[in-house]
Amino acid sequence: MLRVGDTLPQVALASTQGEVDVRRLQGAGWLLVFGYPDEVGPVCTTELAAAAARVPTFADRGIRLLAVAVGESDQHRGWCREVEDGYGCRVRFPVAADPDGVVAEKLGLIHPAEAEPARVTYVVGPHLTVAAVVAHPAHVGRDWDELLRLCDALRLRALHGLAAPSGWRPGEPALVPAGLSNHEADHRYGGWWATGDGRRLVDVPIRGGERVP
């Protein structure tokens, strides 16, 4: 499994939308890569539908989605049609084909000791740098609202240098980093305030249209 700070391997894959090059797909924004290293099933289908429904929300933040699944592209096109027919959501992001499991192994989607599949998600920042890694067991589906919150918190850090407290949502106060002096916080953020337990908070909302340089 890749770790935070690693570089996502550059791969070109056949997909439901033709050949996909990871670097070109990401462009100047962010990329959310999620894998299906085993045969797709009902949990996978609910995930794909939930992701498809949130594509506009991710797009507003400059985040593109890429699924990597075992099997051939023709199978995946059928899967996407199943999602559209059953959930009313068109899958507007590529589902890349990994028929031999080579990419799953390269991206660390298989546990090296027990060869058990895992639902691994990588949030990839500029320059293909892995900013966050989330892993689920095969029987637990991803929570796309939480993944969106994670992306918002990562962008908060990249845009403003701020930290996200537990449960933070865009528009709520964020934390001034502990390593920043009060003088530096004044210069950088202006109107911050301290709480009784010593936390320093500041109002710096992050909106969907903001982009990370």
Secondary structure as the mmCIF struct_conf table of DSSP 4:
data_model
#
loop_
_struct_conf.conf_type_id
_struct_conf.id
_struct_conf.beg_label_comp_id
_struct_conf.beg_label_asym_id
_struct_conf.beg_label_seq_id
_struct_conf.end_label_comp_id
_struct_conf.end_label_asym_id
_struct_conf.end_label_seq_id
TURN_TY1_P TURN_TY1_P1 VAL A 4 GLY A 5
HELX_LH_PP_P HELX_LH_PP_P1 ASP A 6 ASP A 6
STRN STRN1 THR A 7 THR A 7
HELX_LH_PP_P HELX_LH_PP_P2 LEU A 8 GLN A 10
STRN STRN2 ALA A 12 LEU A 13
STRN STRN3 SER A 15 SER A 15
TURN_TY1_P TURN_TY1_P2 THR A 16 GLN A 17
BEND BEND1 GLY A 18 GLY A 18
STRN STRN4 VAL A 20 ASP A 21
HELX_RH_AL_P HELX_RH_AL_P1 VAL A 22 GLN A 26
TURN_TY1_P TURN_TY1_P3 GLY A 27 ALA A 28
BEND BEND2 GLY A 29 GLY A 29
STRN STRN5 TRP A 30 TYR A 36
BEND BEND3 ASP A 38 ASP A 38
HELX_RH_AL_P HELX_RH_AL_P2 PRO A 42 ALA A 53
TURN_TY1_P TURN_TY1_P4 ARG A 54 ARG A 54
HELX_RH_AL_P HELX_RH_AL_P3 VAL A 55 ASP A 60
TURN_TY1_P TURN_TY1_P5 ARG A 61 GLY A 62
STRN STRN6 ILE A 63 ALA A 69
BEND BEND4 VAL A 70 GLY A 71
HELX_RH_AL_P HELX_RH_AL_P4 SER A 73 TYR A 87
BEND BEND5 GLY A 88 GLY A 88
BEND BEND6 PHE A 93 PHE A 93
STRN STRN7 VAL A 95 ALA A 97
TURN_TY1_P TURN_TY1_P6 PRO A 99 ASP A 100
BEND BEND7 GLY A 101 GLY A 101
HELX_RH_AL_P HELX_RH_AL_P5 VAL A 102 LYS A 106
TURN_TY1_P TURN_TY1_P7 LEU A 107 GLY A 108
STRN STRN8 ILE A 110 ILE A 110
TURN_TY1_P TURN_TY1_P8 PRO A 112 GLU A 114
STRN STRN9 PRO A 117 PRO A 117
STRN STRN10 ALA A 118 GLY A 125
HELX_RH_3T_P HELX_RH_3T_P1 PRO A 126 LEU A 128
STRN STRN11 THR A 129 PRO A 137
TURN_TY1_P TURN_TY1_P9 ALA A 138 HIS A 139
BEND BEND8 VAL A 140 VAL A 140
HELX_RH_AL_P HELX_RH_AL_P6 TRP A 144 HIS A 160
STRN STRN12 ALA A 163 ALA A 163
HELX_LH_PP_P HELX_LH_PP_P3 ALA A 164 PRO A 165
TURN_TY1_P TURN_TY1_P10 SER A 166 GLY A 167
TURN_TY1_P TURN_TY1_P11 PRO A 170 GLY A 171
BEND BEND9 GLU A 172 GLU A 172
STRN STRN13 ALA A 174 LEU A 175
HELX_LH_PP_P HELX_LH_PP_P4 VAL A 176 PRO A 177
TURN_TY1_P TURN_TY1_P12 ALA A 178 GLY A 179
BEND BEND10 LEU A 180 LEU A 180
HELX_RH_AL_P HELX_RH_AL_P7 ASN A 182 TYR A 189
BEND BEND11 GLY A 190 GLY A 191
STRN STRN14 TRP A 193 ALA A 194
TURN_TY1_P TURN_TY1_P13 GLY A 196 ASP A 197
BEND BEND12 GLY A 198 GLY A 198
STRN STRN15 ARG A 200 VAL A 202
TURN_TY1_P TURN_TY1_P14 GLY A 208 GLY A 209
#
